[in-house]
């Protein structure tokens, strides 16, 4: 590793450490929206097993989302966000 890159890495680590200890404020914050799986399911008027089958997950996974034990990630998160905004489109697209 070149000295310049190494110094950038050291500086970055020191900055991160100061932020974690509360000595420095971060330059920006990223807020992620986590869809409420239960609210989405209820908006679609489906049972847990129906909704889980519709989106291709196990009922246990859906229960974990709804109880806050886990959060949907990746494609599932994207699908839930779409279902929040356009529930009828999701029903139309996924009912084969």
C-alpha positions, 0 to 999 in steps of 0.5 A: 500500500502506498504511504499516501493511501495508508495515511488516508486510511489512518485519518479515516479511522481516527475520524470514525473513532471520534464520531463513535465516541461523540467527539465529532459530528458526522458530516452526513447521516443516512436514514433507511426506511424499513417498511412495516410488513404487518401494515403492508400485509393488513393493507392487502387484507391477507393472512400471514400465510397468504402474504408469505406465499404471495411474496415467496417467503416462509410464514416464519420469516414474515412473523420475524419481520412483523415482531421486529426480530428481523428486518427485510433486506434486499429485494424483499425490502424493495417489494414491501416498499412498492407494496406500501405505495401501490398495493393494488399493483403488487396484488395484480403483478403477483397473483398468477 
